[in-house]
Amino acid sequence: MRDTPLLDQIRIPDDLRRLKPARLQQVVRELRAETVDVVSETGGHLGASLGVVELTVALHYLFDTPSDKIVWDVGHQVYPHKILTGRRDRIRTLRKGGGLSGFTKRSESEYDPFGAAHASTSVSAALGFAVSRDLLGRKNHVIAVIGDGAMTGGMAFEALNNAGAMKNKLIIVLNDNEMSIAPPVGALSGYLSRLISSKSFLSIRDFGLNLGDRIPEPVRSAARRAEGIARGALSGGTFFEELGLYYVGPIDGHNLDHLLPVIRNVRDSDVAGPILIHAVTEKGKGYLPAEKSSDKYHGVSRFDVSTGKMAKSGSNVPSYTRVFSDALIREARADDRIVAITAAMPSGTGVDRFAEVFPDRSFDVGLAEQHAVTFAAGLAADGMKPFAAIYSTFLQRAYDQIVHDVALQGLPVRFALDRAGYVGADGQTHCGAFDIAYMGCLPGMVLMAAADEAELVHMVATAVAFDDGPLAFRYPRGSGTGVSLPEKPEILQPGKGRILREGTRVALLSYGARLTDCLAAAEELDENGIATTVADARFAKPIDQDLVLQLARNHEVLVTVEEGSLGGFSAQVVHVLAANGVLDRGIRFRPMVMPDEFLDQDAPQRQVAQAGLDGASIVKTALAALEKKTRKPGRRPA
């Protein structure tokens, strides 16, 4: 157990606020050490959390949380925040089943006023809190904390533009941990920031603005230039000023002597409207292995604190992401029109490896999924073969662009949907539940799902060869099933599935990664004398109507299995059955989909079992359907 005597005295922010300022640096040291120790056991987003330790302490020290609202963007940097807000006793359950979420979550704590795990939402939400406060006549403060990465999302700029046009007091902290806006900051910058955030400076500024046309233009121009220099205009302040925000910074986000007086001045100011504090920080700050790492230990598995060495996966089977990346690289060697696009997730999608081979044909557009899709549409319209590699749950953010810019024009954009289905520790916010439904309703869209890593290789090749319109293929997070990869990929015929084993009574029709569970269920059913067919649909759209009708007409029970929400593959199947009159004769049809709820984080296989999509649940569903078919009318089961 780490030696944290001062942190041990802090259960909630009220305890922190009772300390003298001189003791806060010790709190910072202990909180950073505790964060490293916790994540070494749980895994998670370490670098971002280490980068905001001082900022977290300063905000909770100076603001009356939870009455004052702190809205964290993305929420992956809130481990120190959780430790200080009554959750330290559960912090080692982070990202585990039944434990704490890895992100902010309203149902978890009153100190999390707004849940987030997708980027660029904080300013919009915080503005909502500020307007609500003013309409209700309350006096609390509202603070949005947004990183420079989240600032690349268009929604953040929409919110800044709206906030700048309003007079509701709102404090925005720009946590700049990539040095993307400001040059190195030091004592002079900190001094100027304290000066321009002071009440006296703000009063003089407002007085000058109110003079308006009463002073000659040369004097006004000179005053504006002087203020611009004093306020860091050359380091980004002018841009925010033009949006209507009062800019303060840049300041050293790891120096409490800078943070505390500046934030206090801003808190106590009478400025009407939004004020932006620009704090420069370093991801991974204070833990040497993270500081030296290229990704600053952004996302880590369990690791040894003394060395920083991460625990290795027990599986030698390649991940689906790796298989996709390798397959795309192979196809791109033979076709120079193939390009890869991702939205700030190059390593998560495998586009980083593609970029190593084809740097001029890979594009990371930042946290801007809407732009990514329309950018891909433009490439496709000019004859390129764009692969938009985006997590299923992140692609939701670009739905209008999929509809209006891609599908409506019939453009051959290839969507590679990583993290389809349950994702384990990342929980509700990253679960790829809805892509089958939201893509399947679009005219002209071709949908595929990989049952294993060999099928994924075939689907990448199929996507390259398909030029007749938009196409999407989904695959899960994590390692594959261990099947051999094909030396020569097969070009799949759109709308054609396959039968893997044949029986006579029960048909299991799988779409995607639950095929292994279907095969296991078929083995158990066969052992119980129930001959079972297993088929892999491969395509949800166009659906293999001949296969669906054959299975329905030649079996007593038809069960569809998909790791997706209501309205997905099973909806396509039931449409075929109803349109062809198959349901009129009483076929026992059972769709197995994700439950109509958001499941919390847990190990992926436990999530699948909890959702009732594992092999045992498939067997139970088939047996229940057979029992109902053979039960005599009016007879009740014993």
N, C-alpha and C positions, 0 to 999 in steps of 0.2 A: 504493500500500500504506500502511495506517495505521501511525503510529508507536506501537508497543506494546512497548517494551523490557522491561518487567517481565513482561507476559503471555507474551512470547516465551520466557521462562525456565521457564514452567509447562507441562509436558506432561501430568502426572497430578496428582491431589490431594496426593500425597506432596511434590511440589515446592512446592505452595502452603503446606503445613504447615511448611515450613522457614523461611518468612518471619517477620519480627517483626510483631506486630499493627499497628504504626504504618505499615507499607507496604501494608496491605490496601486502604486507600482508593484508592491508585493502581491496584491490581489492579481494583477496581470500575470506575474511570473507563475503563481500557483495555478491560475486558471489555464494558462497555456500548457503547463505540464500535465494537468488533469485531462485536458482535451487530447493530447498526444497519447496518454495512457489509455484512455477510453477507446479511441479509434484503433489502437493497436490490437484491441480485443474484438471489436465489432466490425471493423472495416467501415468505409464510408468516405465522405468528402472532407479530407483533412486540410488540404492546402488553403481552401477558402476560409475555413473556420479559424485557422491560425492567423490569417491576415486581418481579421476583424476583432481580435481580442481587446485591444485598447479601445477601439471604437465602441464595442459592446459595453465595456465597463463605463466609459464616459457617458454614453446615452442613458444607461440605467441609473447612473449616479446623479445626473442632472435633471432627468425627467421623472415625473411622478407616475411611473408605470404601475399598474395597467390602466390607470385613468388616462394618462397620456398614451397615445397609440403609436407603436413602432411597427411599420409595415416593411418587412424584409422582402426584397426581390429574390426570386428563385427559391430561397429558403434553405439552400444546401450549406450555408455558412453559419447556421444558427446553433451549433452544438454548444459554444460558450454561453449563448443566450439561454439555452435550455438549462444549463448547469446553474445559472444565477436565478432562475425563475421557478424554483420549487421542484425541479425534476432531477436533481442530482442523485437522489436515492434510486432512480430508475434509469440513469443514463447508460448503464451497461446493458440495458435491453434495447438499445438503439438499433432500429432496422430489423429487429427480430420479431417473430410471431408473438402477438400479445404485448409487445413492448412499445417503445416510443417511435414515432415516425422520424425519418431522416430529414423531414422538412417541417415548416410551420404548419400547424393544423388547429383550426378553431376548436374542435371538440376535445382537444388534448389539454389546453390551458387558456385561461383568460389573458395571459400575456401574449398569445398569438391571435391578434385581432383579425388577421386575414391569412388564409391558407394559400400556399404557393409552392410549386415545384417546376412550373414553366416560367420562362423569363419575360421581363419587360412589363409586368403587371402592376408594380408597386405604386408608381406615381398616379395611375388612374384610380386605384383603390384608395390611396391616401387622400386624393382630391375628393372622393366621395365621402370619406370620413370628415374632412374639413368642412365641406358644404353642409353635411348633416349637423355637425356641431354648431355651426353658425345659425342654421334655421331653427334649431332647438334652444338657442341661447346659452349654450355651454361655453366653458372657458378652457377646455383642455387643449393640449398641443397634439399635433399630428406630424409624424416624421416618416418619410420614405427613405429607405436605404437601398440604393441601386448601384450595381457594379458597372464598370465601363463595358463589360461584355454584354450585359443586358441592354445597355444603351444602343447597341447595334440593331435592336429590334424596332421596327417602325412604330409599334404601339407606344413605346416610351416617348417618342418625339410627338406623336399625336397628343399624348397626355401633357407633355411640357408646354406645347403650343396652347392647349386649352387652359392649363393652369396659369400661364402667363397673361392670359386675357382676363382673368378673374381677380378679385380682390380678397379672396379667402386666404388667410395666413396658413402657409404650409412650408415645412422645412424639408428640403430634399438633400440628402447626403449622397454625393457621388463618390463611391468607393473605387478609386482608380488604381487597380493593382497591376496594370500592364504598362503603365507610363505612356499610354496611348494619346494623352492629351497634354500633360504637363511635363516640363523638364524637371530635373532633380530640384528638390525644394530644400531650403535650409533656414537659417535663423532670420535672414532678411524677409523671406516670404512669410514666415510665421509672424514676424512683427507687423508687417503690412496687413496681414489678415486680421490680426487682433485689432489693429487700428481701424480698418474699414468696417468691422463688424460692431464697433463700439457705438453707444448711443449718441455720443457727441458727433461722430462722423456722420451717422445716419441722419441726425437732425440737420446738420449743415447741408447734406446732400438734398434732403427734401426741401429745405428752405431755398436752395438754389433752383431746384426744379420748379418751385412755385413762383419764383420771380418771373419765369417765362420771358415774355417779350419786353419786360421792363428794363433789361440790361442789353447793351449793344451786342450784336452778333459776334464780333471778334472776341469779346470777353467770354461769351457763352462757349464758343469753340475752344478757346484756350482752357477753360475750366473742364470741358469734357475730355480733352486730351490729357490733362493732368490727372483727372480721376481715373481714366483708362489705364494709365501707366501704374498708378498706385494700386489698382485693383487687379493686376495680373492680366490685362487685356491680351498681351502677347501670348499667354498660355491657355487661352480658351474662354476667358470670361466674356469677351465680346459676343460670342455666339449665343450664350445663354441670356445675356442682356437683351439681345435682339428679340428673343422669344418672350421677353417681359419678366424674366427672373432676376432677382438681385443676386449677384455672384460674389462669393467669398472664397478666396483661395488662390493658389493651392496651398495646403498645409500638410505637414507630416502626420500621417494617420497613426504613427506609432509613438508619437511624442505627446504625452499627456499634458505637458506644459504648453503645447500648442492647442490641443483639442479642447481642453476644459474651458479656457477663457473664451475661445471663439464660439463654441457651442453655447456657452452661457450667455454671451452677448447676443447671439441670434435668438436664443430663447426669450430673452427679456426685451427684445427690440419692439418698437411700435410699428414696424413696417407692415403695410397692408399688402398682401399678396405673397407669392412664393419666394423663398430665399434658398439658394443652392450653396451648400458647403462642399468644396472640392477637396477631398482627403486622398492623399497618395499613400498607398499601402503596398505590401509585398505578400503575395500568396506564399504560404509555408513559413512565414516569419517565425524565427526563434527555434526552429527544429532543423538542424544542419542538413540531414538527408533530403528533406523537402526543399530547402533553399537551393541545393545543388541539382535537384532533379529538373529535367526540362519541362515537365508538366506540373512541377511544384507539389507533387503528390495530390493532384486534384481529386482523383478517386482511387482508393486503395483497398486491398484486401487486408486481412490480419497481417501484422508485421512485428518484428522484434524491435523494441524501442531503442536498444543500445546501438544497433547497426542500421536500422531502417530496412532490413531485408524482409521482403514480403513472402508470406507463405505461398508455396506453389500449389496449383490445382492438382488434385489427385488423378485427374484424367489426362491421358495422352491423346485423346480424341480432339481434333481441331474444332474450334467454335464455328457456328454457322456464319458469323461475321467474317472469320478468316477464310472459310470456304468461298463465300461470296466474293471477297476481295481477290483471291487467287483466280477464280473463274473469270472475273471481269478483266483482270490483267491479261490473262491468256487470250481472251477474245479481242482485247484492244491491240494486241501485238499484230493481229491479222486485219484489223479494221481501224483505220486512223480517224474515222468519224465518231468513234466512241469517246464520250467525255463523261466525267463523274462530277456530281454536285452534292455538297452537303451543307447543312446549316449549323455550323459551329460544333459539329460532332465528328471530326475526321477520324479519330481513333475509335470511337464507338461504332462507326459504320464501316470501317476498313478503308475509307477513302484516303487515309494517310499513307497506307502502303501503296495504293494506286498512284498517289502523288509522287512517291519516291521514284517510280518508273516513268511516269508521264506527268512531269510537273506543269507542262503547258496545257494539259488537258484535264486538269482537276481544279475545282473551284470550291473554296469554303467561303460562303457569302455572309457568315456571321449568323446571329440569332434572328434570322429573317426568312422564315419558311415561305411566306407569301411571295417575297421576291424570288426565292429559289425556284419555285414552281413556274412563275411567269418567265424567268430567265431561261429555264429549261424549255419552255414553250417557244421562246424566240429562237433558240438553237435548233429545235426540231423543225420549226417552220422554214429554216434555211438549209435543211438537209442533214444536219448532224444527228447523232444518236445519243441523246442525253440520258444518263441514269441518275435520277434524283434519289440518293440514298438517305432516307430520313426515317427516324423512328415512327412507328405506327401512331403513337400517341402525340408526337409533335406535328405530324402531317395534318392533324385535325385543324391546326391553326391556319391552314392555307386552303380551306375548303372552297371558298368562292373562286380562287384561282384555278383549282382543279376543274371546277365546273365551267367557268366562263372562258378561261384562257387556254385550257387544254381540251376537255371533252367536247365542248360546243364546236370547236374548230377541227376536231378529229385529229389532233396532232400526236405523233408517236413519241410521247414522253414515257420513259420506262421508270416506274416507281418501285424502288427496292425498299420494302417495309421491314426493317429490322425491329427486334423486340415485339413481335406480334404475339399476343397472348400474355400470360402471367410472367412477371419479371422478378419475383422474389422480393428482395430487401427494399427496392425502390417503391414498392407498394402501389397504391391506388392511382397516383398521378402519372405513372409511367406504364401502366398496364395497357397493352395494345388490344383493346376489346372491340373497337367499333369499326375498324377499317373495312371489314367484309361488308357490313351494312351500308356504310356511307359511300363506299366505292361501287358497290353492287347495284345501286339504284341509278347509276349514270349510264345513259345510252352510249353504246359503242365501247365501253370499258371492258377489257379482258382481265380477268382475275385468276391468279394461280396461287397455290399454297404448297410449300415444300414439305413432304412427309418425312424426309431425311436429307442428309447432306448431298447424297448422290442426285436426288431429285432437284436440289437447289442448283447444282451444276447444269443439269438439263434445262432448267428454267431460265438461267442466265443466257444460255445459248439461244433458247427460244425467243427471249426478249430482243436479242440482237437481230435475229432474223425477221422479226415481226415489224412491219412498217405501215400497217393499215390503220393505226389509231393508237390511243393510249392503252397502256398495259401496266398491271401491278402484280407483284408477287411478294408474298409474306413468308417470313421465317422467324423462328423463336430466338430468344436470348440463350446463350450458354452453349455447351458442347453438343456435338451431333450424336448420332446413335451408334457410330462406330462402323458403319457400312463402308465398303470399298468405294472409292471415287472412280468414276469412269475415265478411261484414257481418252476416249472420244465422246464428247457430249452428244446427246440425241436432241434433235429438233422436235419438240412435241407438237402434235396436231391440236390446234385450239379446239376445246370442247370435247376432248376425248379422255376418259378415265381409264382405269385398268382394274382387273380382278386379280387378287393375289391368292385367294383360296376359295374353293367352291363348296357349298353345302346346299341344303334343301329347305330348311325351316326358317332360319333367321339370317337376315342380311344386314351387315354392318357397313355403312357407307361413310367413310372418313374423309374429312377435308382438312389437310394439313398435318400438324405435328402429333396428333393423337392416334395416328395409325398404329404405332407400336402398342398402345393400350388396346386397340381393337383386335390386334392379332393375339395378344395375351388373353383377352376375353373370349375369343373364338376357341382357343385351346381348352379353356375351362368348360365352355358350353359343349364342345365335342366330347369331352370326358364324361359329361352328364347325358350323353346320347342325343344331343341337339346339334344336328349338322348345320354348320354356320359358314356363310359366305362373307368374305372381307373384300371390300373394294375401296380403291383410292380414287376420289373424284378428280384430283389434280386441278380441275377448273371449277370455279363457282359460276363463272360467266365467260363465254357461253357454256351453259351446263350441258353435260352429256345426257340428253333426253333419252336416248336409246338405252343407256346403262341404267338410268333411274327406273324406267318403265320395265325393263327386264327384271331388275331386282324386286320390284313391287309385285309383278305378276307371277313370279316363280317362288315366292317365299310367303310364309304366314305373317312374318313380322319384318318391318324395315325400320332400322334405327340409324339416324344420321348423327355424327359426332363431330363437333367443331369447337375450337378454343376461341370462341367469339361470342358477341352479344346476340340478343334477340334481333330478328330482322336480317340475319346474315345468310349463310349457305342453306340452312334448313328452309328459309322462306322461299328461296329459289326452287328447292325440291318440291315443296308442297304446292307451289304454283304449277309445276309440271304435272303432278299427280291430279290436282283438281281439274286442270284444263283438259286432261285426257280421260276424265271420268273414272280414274282408278279408285278414288276415295268413295265412289258410289257403292262399291261392292264390299266395303268393310275391311280393307287392308289395315292391319295394325301398324300405324306409323307413329314413331316416337322420336321427336327431335331432342337432342342433347346439346345444350348451349350453356354459356356462362349464366349464372344466376343474375337476376335483375337487381343487382346491388353492387356497390364498390367494396371489394374485399381488401382488408388491411394487408400489410407486408407480412411475409412468411417465406419459408423455403418454397421454391416453385412447385415441387412435387406435392407439398402439403396444400398449397393453394389449389392445385388441380384436384386433389382428393376432396378438399372442402367444397369445391364447385361441383362435385359429382361428375367429373369427367375422366376419372381413372378407370383402369380395367375392371375393378370390383363393381364400380357403379354401372358400367356398361352391361356386365353380366346381370346385375340386379334388374336393370331396366328391361332387358330382353326377357328374363324369366317372368317378370310381372306382366308383360304384354302377352306372353304365351298363356299364362294362368288365366287371364281375363278372357282369352279367346276360347279356351277349353272349358271354362266354368259354365255350368248349366244356368239358364235364366232363372232368377229368383233364389238361387242357392247362394248362401253366404259362406265365405271361407271360415274354416274352423279356427 
